Structure formats: C-alpha cells, structure tokens
Amino acid sequence: MKRLNAIKVISLTVISGLFGNNANVYADNIISIPAKKAVVVSQKNTHPRVCYYDDKAYSLGAVLEISGVVIQCAEQNDFETNGALSWKTLEKKTSNRLVLIDRVGRVIVRLNVFSVQR
C-alpha cells in the first residue's frame, strides 16, 4: 500500500508541475461527462424519387405517352440534385413522327410511328 501511495504522490507532483504551483490536483476527484446521444436518421420516412401515373411508380427518365401527349419523369427543379420528381411534357405526337427532346433542347430520339387499324 505504501508503494501505491508513493506512486500517487509522484504522479501528482508531476501533474501539478505541469499546471503550475497554484494548481490543486486531487486523485479522489473524478469527473464523469455523460456521453452524447447518437443521432439516428431513419430513411423509412423519406419519400422515394419517383413519378406516379395510374397508381404505378416510374423512375427518373421514364417516358409515357398518354392520349398523344408524351411526358417524361424529370427533376421538378433543375437546380436540385435530389429533389422531387414530376412529369414534364416533351412534345405532342404529330402525324407519323415522334420526336423526344431533352431539357436543353437537343433531339434525343426520332421515331416513325405506325398505327394499325382493325
């Protein structure tokens, strides 16, 4: 027990020397700080990035034709990279040709459309 007390006195002397002569250091004072609580983000409540039509979910870039109107699932705001999606009108179908144009105005696809009458 005397050996442990001697080690305690030596270590306290070294510690008090580090903090100056006026520092009071006691080995019996133990300060415990409670740990911070972890922040958990649940992704179950986040909305999926999809466009809905006829109770079906469509991903980014999906193209549909409804009553001669061609729509595409695209970003609702062009300045957001992970924002909501919405349907954007590409171009109406005319006669025998369907032209898909991107947001910048470049032609993506040109198709000849054939209709079969029965």
N, C-alpha and C positions, 0 to 999 in steps of 0.2 A: 504494500500500500504506500510506503514511503517513496518507493521508486516512481510510482504513478504520480504522486504529488509533486515530485521534483521535476518530472517531465512537464506537468501542467504549469508550474511556475516558470520554467524556462521558456515554454511556448508563449505564455502571457507576456513575459518580458520582451520577447521578440516582437510580438504584435503591438504592444504599447510603444515600443521604439519606432515602429513604422508609422504610428499615428501621432507621435509627439508625446511629450512628457505629461501633458494635461489630460490625455485620453484615459478614460476609465473603461477597462475591458474586463468583463466578468464571464467566466466559463459557465456559470449557472444560468445566465440569461439566454434563453433560446427563443428566437423569434420565428414563428412559422407564418408563412404567407399562403393563403388559400390559392389553390390552382385555379386558373381561369377556365371557365366552362367552354367546351368546344362548340363551335357554331356548325350545325349540320344543315345543309341545304337539301331538301327533298325535291327531286325532279318529277315527282308524281303530279304535282300541281301545275307544271309548266305546260303551255299549250303547244301541240305539235305544229310544225311548219307545213301545213297542207291547205289546199283549197277544196271546198266541198261543193259537189253538184249531185243532185238526185240521191242524197244520203250516202254518197261514196266519197272517200278522201283521195285526192290527187296530189302528187308531189310537185315540187318546183320544176317547171319546164313542160308539164303536161299540156297537150293541145287537144281541144274538143271542138266539134262542130255541132252547133245547136241551131236548127231552123235557118241554115245558110249563113250563120254568123260563126266565125272562128275565134275562139278565145284561148288564152294561154295562162297557166298558173305562173305568176311572177311576183316579185317583191312589191309590196304595197308602196313603199317609199324607196327610191333608188339610192338614198344616202345611208340606209341601214343594211348591215350585213347579216343580221339575224332577226329581223323584224317579221311582222306578219305578212302573209301572202294573200293575194287576191287575184281575181280573174281580170285580165286585160284583153280588150278586143284587138285582134291582129288586123284582119281585113275581111270584108264581106266576100263571099264566094260569088263570082260572076261567071256567067255562061259556062265555058268548059275549062276554065283555068283557075287554079287556086295558088295564091302567092302568099308565103309566110314571110313576114318582115320582123326583124328584131327591134329592140327599143331604140337603137341608134339609127335605124332606117335602112340597114343592109338587108338585101333579099337572102333569106335562108334557104327556102325550098320553093321550087316551081313544079306544080303537078298538073297534068291534064286529067280532068275528071270526066269519067264516062258514066252516064246513068243508064240503067237498064229498065225498060218499061215492059210491063207484062200485060 
